[in-house]
Amino acid sequence: VSGRKTPALSRRAVLRGAGVAVTLPFFESLLPRDSRAQQALPLPRFLPIFFPEGIPEQWWQPRRAGRGADWALSSILAPLAPLKSKLSVLSGFETGSVFSVDGVGRAEPAEARHPAAWLTCQDADALRRELGLRSDENINGVSFDQVLATFAPAVGQTPLASMQLGLATCKGFCESRPCSLLRSVSWRTPREPTYKLVDPKRVFNLLVGAVSPDASPDVVAARNAQRSVLDAVAQSALTVRGKLGRADQRRLDEYLDALRAIEMRVTQGPADNALCVDASLPVFPDVDVEVREYRESDEIYDRGRHADLMADLLALTFRCNLTRIVSYMLDDERTEFICNHVKRRTFTEQGSTETGANCGSWLGAHRGSPDELASIVYWHVGKVAELCQKLDAIDDGDGKSVLDNTMVFFGSGMSAHEANDHLPSVLIGGGGAGLRGDQHVDLGKRPLRDLYYTLANSVYGMNLESFGINRAGAPHATVSELLT
Amino acid sequence: MQNARWRWTASLAIGLSLGACGNTSRHGQPLGSASGGGGAGGGDPSSAAGTAGTTAGATNSEAEVVPGDMHRLNRFEYDATVSDVVGLKPPELQVSDGEMYGFDNNARVLGMHDTDFEQFYSAAGTVVHAALADAALRLRLLPCLHDGADCVARIIDEDGLRLFRRPLSAEEHAVYATLYTTLRGQSLSHDAALEKVLVALMSSAQFLYRMEFASTAGAEPLDGYEQATRLSYLLWSSAPDDALLEAARLDQLSQDAQLEQQLTRLWDDARSARFVQSFAGQWLGARRIAVHPVASDVSPTWTPALAAAAGDEVLQNFAQVLQQEAEFLDIFRGISHEIDAGLAPLYGLPPAAAGSRVTVSGERAGYLGSVGFLTLTSFEHRTSPSLRGRVVLDNLLCLHLPSGPVDEPLLDVGPPNTSLRAAYDSFRSTPACAACHQLFDPIGLALEHYDSIGQYRDAYASGEVIDSHVTLAPWDGHPDGLEVDGVAGVVERVVSDPQALGCAVEKLYTYATGDSPTDGNARNVEVLLDGWRQGRLSIKQLVRQLVLSKTFRYKLARTEAP
């Protein structure tokens, strides 16, 4: 590529300004992203998976804390049984201290605050007040996945720094707050949510550039032509960069960064993607949510199939090394989706049985019988289990599976409705990165930000000094129980 | 878990209490400070209700030039631009458009993430390929057919002019001409190479962003092409057409008469319907009705077709006020218009044949009586007087009340279709809550005859008769409040508030500039408003004033990110 200057440091500067405190070694911090990347080892993958509306802890939390044979999964988590040896159920995380000193965060119409805080540990409302912003202006903390995508060593090795996926096919109510708080758990900067890809076709298209069936001359020729086009587009942009004001130059730099990402994907030869050669995925027929909104499963749209396809694509994304950081929302907070694809179940201490009738909406489940909400969550636990098993079936070298090198953080921003203590949380995989498995840890009452602090410093080897906010003034602390 | 959702929604409706309503502000400024007058008191809610920033006396009558931003085309604009320039509708994009100050054309929410560029790039490939396969569109894109250098140069210049909305610089031209040569060198055919050149033009920053080249020293006039682009994106959400580009080339837009002539031409073109779709569609919520949740167990007659008809009606009401050059606030007073027969029952009109049109007139012809407004301001299963009142204050009067506090009581109001009045009375007797609720609850209670999809009802399901007679909190010009009844009373509340004019102008200005209505822009809104006060202007006259003002004719680059 020609001698283009892409300002890799500008976004880092923005994030620093936003209170994300990371110390970078002096020389390293001055290097452009590319050259840093070449020196570093592959990054452990991070996959936060969010489910909306929460679930009270009595459903989620296993009876006893312990390791190995001393503990058993709760009935709602039963689908994760095949992965028991590779996961930790973490009880006691809370984001209440993000909102108030006493950790009591039950507040006025505030469902938006819970997903917003889940990966950021920030109070979007408080930030808005502090900055004097209006209720319709986007503001939130920077999410942990984006901190990794910006600061972690070796992020520059993949074509995309990060990706956000979701299954939401209809939009919910936004509470007079920016809808992004309910629709995105991933925030790139305090003003910019990362938008989700919902249509599997779009994800597939992203992968196509990285997946090449063979190295025939036509493919090479097509790659060369693409490279020429992208080079011209970049050169063209550089002819006007100097004529723009400084703020607009920064916008153009963002464009150039995005251009560089796709260019990188095109220029990566087929040899780099040897694992991806048999990408014979079925393409989902009609999930194009901008064209049509799906409020329930019917003869055209099937939420189960949508989830399965997304799982296949996610597995492929990791296998092809398109990115190592993906956030995934099983649905938006306050979703209006009707879960008619889920059969109701009756839960007991020992397990659950299907009772036949279909479930209704998430909202209705709150109004209706507790078993209904649990049934919906159970179905989603099942989909996460299937996804993790797919990742576990892929060889990642050194006798490890992709799952072993991936930390899947599965959870929600609430427990009981609007309550932000006892957050449902499971950490799956990551054994290759030093995470312990087969345990239920009762953390008592522990700020959720300690999880991110632990992953950043103990797994990623970063110097993350602070993340999020704690109104009770609790210092950051390592959750050593997670680590071997 | 039982009843949790009911409790929750009740708390949303009633839970907007905040003792800080005395500090009610526009844009985070204390009331009155925006224009240096107005006399809003610190803690007195009654003065807060009536006085907003734009009510003070005249200021300097010249608009100032405010630093602006480069806008990426949003989805709506991209769709319109590609449709107009290439002649083909592009694939739907899932790019990261956000929304700020109520509109999706604010530069700050139009980023370019990795996955966004991917989509623009692949859409360019799809569109160009399809267009070149169509005989007529191909002729437009390729004005000459041989593979000589002069023909290639002509194609780059002519298509480049339409896509970049200005002539290419020599440097730019060279980039694309070199690309063509490089591709031919890679053994691509003439056709294949040209296709790639067009894809490159459509993936270029100069196409995807509306660029204005900065003046470093201070404000300076836009060049003709930049002015043409601002104009066409305001009225058409799209690129200038050939006639407007030609006017730019001849430097005609710097003259008022010529500029006005173009403005009239743009209004008269069918593409100006996009102004209504985009501006009114967002401000008045018409775009959101299709996705607004309505509980099917509570309102079984509500269908997607009905939602679409309700959205269309809001747009049509606005379009009529626009086209008849009626006064701006007639949006609220209403002009008789035709609606889809499907909506007839919701308006209490006799049933009509499906697909036919029926006429709605009187108080329900205005925005505040429309099915669209009444539905959008309800929860999925019941009305919320607080929400309705709050939307009126927030969206139509631009009084931005703070969001509710932490630790407020939850109020259980029971199942749908029961009276909320008693609950509201008790709620407003709590001083901490009353500060805000006394401002907006009465407005909503006056609209209680209309259920959560805007259908008239005499009584709640419980049998309790609805009383829509209320005493409104005081506002500017009505120091003792006012006793009103029903929709007509709320219309009276809105149009008699000096802030209604200011708010409508602020919304228009925000949309037209794609910028925040704060700081220097707030002053420009004042200037625009001063002009309006001389004689109630129509929407078109207001747009004309704006387009002729310095705001729309000068540029100044922002040096630091906002």
Interface residues (C-beta under 8 A of the other chain):
Chain A: V14 P56 F99 S100 V104 G105 R106 A107 E108 P109 E111 D125 R128 R129 G132 L133 R134 S135 D136 E137 N138 P159 L160 A161 M163 C170 K171 G172 F173 E175 S176 R177 P178 C179 S180 R188 R191 E192 P193 T194 Y195 L197 V198 D199 R202 N205 L206 A221 N224 A225 S228 V229 L230 A232 V233 Q235 S236 A237 T239 V240 K243 L244 G245 R246 A247 D248 R250 R251 L252 E254 Y255 D257 A258 L259 A261 I262 D288 V289 E290 V291 E293 E336 L363 G364 H366 R367 S369 P370 L373 A416 H417 E418
Chain B: M1 N3 A4 R5 W6 W8 S11 L12 G15 L16 S17 H27 G28 P67 D69 M70 R72 R75 E92 L93 Q94 V95 S96 G98 E99 M100 Y101 G102 A107 R108 V109 G111 M112 H113 D114 T115 D116 F117 E118 Q119 Y121 S122 S169 E171 E172 V175 Y176 T178 L179 T182 L183 Q186 S187 L188 K196 V199 A200 S203 S204 A205 Q206 L208 Y209 M211 F213 A214 A290 V291 P293 F379 E380 R390 D394 H400 P402 S403 G404 P405 V406 D407 E408 A557 R558 T559 E560 A561 P562
